[in-house]
Each structure stands twice: as C-alpha cells, then as structure tokens.
Amino acid sequence: MTNSKILSVSEVNKYVKTLLESNSLLRNLAIQGELSNVRRASSGHLYFSLKDAGSKIDCVMFKNAAVGLSFLPKEGQKVTIRGSFGVYLPYGQYQITVRSMEPQGVGDLFQAYLVLKDKLEKQGYFDPDHKQKLPGIISRVGLVTSPTGAAIKDVISVIKRRNPLIDMVIYPSPVQGDEAAPAIIKGIRYFNQVQSVDVIIIGRGGGAIEDLWAFNDERLAKVIYDSQLPIISAVGHEIDYTIADFVADLRAPTPSGAAELVAEETLGMIEAVMLQKKRLIQLIETKILKKRAELEQMRRSLKRFRPRERLDDKRIQLDAIQDRMMLAMKNQIKNERLQLKNVQTRITAMDPAKVQKKGYVRVTDAAGLLVDSITGLKIDQLVTLHFVDGEVAANIQSIKEN
C-alpha cells in the first residue's frame, strides 16, 4: 500500500488542465486538417472536429472568433486553424479553442465523393428513366440496416402506427466501417433472390462524412442500380447526401421519412377505394334522380295529350322502362358493392393476426429472420414460435422432410 494522496475526479482534471495549458507550444498551435461534424449552435459558437487519415481532435470556435470568418466552414473542407490547447473540465475532454481559421481546399474524402459522383452520373446511374416506382399495394418491406440503431426503431414505429398491415423483414447489417458496404450489398441481393418483399429500405442515422462513407461505395451503387426491387435510400439527415441517395429509386430525407413513404402508398390505395365507392353512390343517386325527372316530364306530356288509348300504352311502356331501369340500377349497385367487398376482404386478409388465430404460428431464428423451410435448420437449434397471444422459445429435436 502506498501513502499517495487520493484525489477526486475534478482535482485530476484540473491538474491535467493546468499542465497542458501551461505548455508554451500548446498555447499557440497551428494545425492543418479536414473539417468533420461541423455544427453551429444557436449561441453562435462553432463546434467541429479536425481530422487527418489517422486521427481527429475536437475543436470549438466561440462566437466572437467565428463572426470574423470570411467563408462558411463545410464538411470535408481542408483548413488551417490557430488556437490553444485546453481541457473541458466537466468531461475531462481535451479540445482546441480556435482563434482563426483559413480554408485550404476540399478534403480528401469529399474530393473522392465528388469524383465518384461525377463518374457514376456520366455512366447513367442517376438516370430518372431507370428509376422504379413504388408498387400501389405494399404488404412487405425489406429493411437493410443496423438492428440496434435508432433508425430501425423509427422505421418500425412509423410503419406500425400508420399501417400495421405491412409486414417488415430485417436484414441486419453494419452501417459504418469497412464491413458495412459488403454487408448492405448482401442484404439487397438477399431480398432480390431469396426473400419476397415489395420494396427495400436501406439507411442509417446521421453522422460525419466518414460515418456515412459505406453508402458512397461504388460496388454498392452498382447493386442498387441492378436491383429488380425498388430501393428507398434513407441515409442520415435531410442535409446529408450520399451516392446511394442518387442511385436509389427514391430518396427519403430520414429513415422515418422512408417509413412514411411506404405506409402512405398503401393507405393511399385504401383511401382511393373508399373515394371510388363514394363516387359510385353519388353517380347512381344522380342517375336515379335524372330518370325520375324524365318520368315526370313524360307523365306531364301524356296528361296534356289525353288520348286514352295511347295513355294506356304509354303507362305500360313507362312501367317496363322503370322496371328495367331499377333492375339495372340494382344490378349495378350489387356488382359495385361486391367489388368493394372483395377489395376489403383482400385488405383484411393481409392481417397476419387473423391467420395466426386459425392456429398458424410464425417461426423465427435467433437472428429474428423468418423460417419458412426446414432447409438450414439444425438439431438443437433455438427458434421462436410466435402465436397470436405471445411467443414460445423452442429447441429443434428432429428434422423430417415431407
């Protein structure tokens, strides 16, 4: 046991702050790097990171210094900053307090993004004529994203709230780092070749350009372009644009925005059916009123002429016309109601809960993926049985083919 003094966390941070800020070199730094995570607070202070290929450091430029800038700092821009090294005591986090900033050109990552964007645009990857429209009825959506991120939670919440009839299948994939682009590519191919869905959503939450870099991959752009299923790209925030956004069939400003687009397509179909029903009823009522008016006009004409022998004939003709008209109207109303009922029945049949109430269960593996065949199942493998009123964990004891 040593007899060294036990310090508090605040005392340690203050001691480190004193050591660092007393260094003459660190009081007057000049650093060149690339801007990342640029954010201007409502107070007027400018927060950002300065990075190179191997590291990055947090920086703050207070309002009194930021108002003197002759340019607008942007993501990926190369700059030279001058300032002093400091420590933010509440978090024990060191940062550069910037006094001045000068632009040096476009950062390496952003330059690579612009070069690839120009190349793919010339090759026709962004051609509007190639883009697919979303189907009118969407019953199943494929999601390629991180299963633990905030983006997937937003998408699931929005779709369940707006249209609970839509089924969602998640292909788990990293959305950042070297493994992200290959994993997203596998997810798109999976839904195109194996899992039947109506539309694919790829995306993640916002971040710096390096965080979103997986969606600027040329290989991913080609797979999106070649997809037989329509793809919605929902990467980052509304101000973030990636190569995937330009190639995809539709770009949503946020993941939750993509969910609203998908749910709105199906809701629009239901609303269109109801509107058509209302128009048909109005049309039938208008025709009935018109025919009644015509009948009344004919009765008045007959009354003016008064020939008894012709009057009897006209009465018979009028009765026949009225019978045929009412029969035709009833048949038309019956047919239209039957069509509407068939549409409503198909929509109701999409409800997975109703299917499960008949005794069916839905089986998923440990990754949450739907199991629709014994292929790939193993003895002692854990699966989950989804009943209409709950879930049951099960262990595979035997496998027998039909």
Secondary structure, DSSP 8 states (H G I E B T S, - for coil): --------HHHHHHHHHHHHHT-HHHHSEEEEEEEEEEEE-TTS-EEEEEE-SS-EEEEEE-HHHHTT-SS---TTEEEEEEEEEEEETTTTEEEEEEEEEEEEEE-HHHHHHHHHHHHHHHTTTT-GGG-----SS--EEEEEE-TTSHHHHHHHHHHHHH-TT-EEEEEE---SSTTHHHHHHHHHHHHHHTS--SEEEEEE----TTTTGGGG-HHHHHHHHH-SS-EEEEESSTT---HHHHHSSEE-SSHHHHHHHHHHHHHHHHHHHHHHHHHHHHHHHHHHHHHHHHHHHHHHHHHHH--HHHHHHHHHHHHHHHHHHHHHHHHHHHHHHHHHHHHHHHHHHT-HHHHHHTT--EEE-TTS-B--SSTT--TT-EEEEEETTEEEEEE-------
